[in-house]
C-alpha cells in the first residue's frame, strides 16, 4: 500500500480550523495525530451506537413474534367458539 493511499483531504470551516490549530499548539500534539484520534473516537462511538440499535431491533423482532403468536392463539380460540 502506497503512503499516499492513506491521505484524505478535509475541508474545515475557518473557525474550526483555527480551534484545531490552537488546541494542537496548546496540547503540543501534531494535527494529524489529533485528527486521527478524533476520527477514531467518532467511529468507535458510532459503531457502539449502531450495535446497540441493531441489538434493540433484533430484540423487538422477537417480541413482535411473541405478540403475533399470542394473537394467533386468541384468534383460534375465538374462531373455535363460532
N, C-alpha and C positions, 0 to 999 in steps of 0.2 A: 504494500500500500504506500503510495506516494504521500509525503508530508503535506502536500497541498490539498490532498483529499479531505483533510481534517479542518480546513479553513472555511469559516462561514462569515459572510459579511452581514452585519446587523446595523440597521439604521435606527438610532435613538433620537428621541426628541431632545433638543438642545438642553433643556432643564435637567433631564435625566442624565444625559451625558456628563454635564457639569457635576452633578451629585456623585456619579460614579467616580469621576476623576478625583474629586475632593475626598471621598471615602477611601479610595485606594491610597492616596497620598498620606492621609491621617493614619490609616491602618498599616501602612508600609507593605502593601501587597501589590502584586502585578495585576494589571487589569484583566489579562487573560485568566489568571487564577481566580479572580473574583467572578468573572462571567461563568467559568466552568463550575464553580461552587454554587452559584445561584441557579444555573440550569439544572445541575444535578439535584439540588433540593426541590426545585419545581417539579421535575419529572418523578422523583420518588413520592412526593406528596400526592401528585395526580394519580399515580399508579395505586397508591393506597386507597384513594377515594374511589377509583374505578373498581378495584377489587371488592371494596365494601358494598358498592352498588350492585355489582354482579352477584355477590352472595345474597343480598337482600332480595333481588329479583328471583333468584333460584328458590329461596325460601318461600316467597309469595306464591310461586307457581305450585309448590307442594301444598300450601294452604288452600289455594284455589281448587286443586284437585280433590282435596278432602271435603271442601264445601260442596263441590259438584256431586261427589259420592253420596253425601248426606241427603241432598235434594233428590237424587235418583231414588234412594230408598223411600223417601217420603212420597214421591210421585207414584211409585209402585204400590205403596200401601193404599193411597187414595184410589188408584185405578182398580185395585182388588176389591174395594168396597162397592164399586158400581157394577 
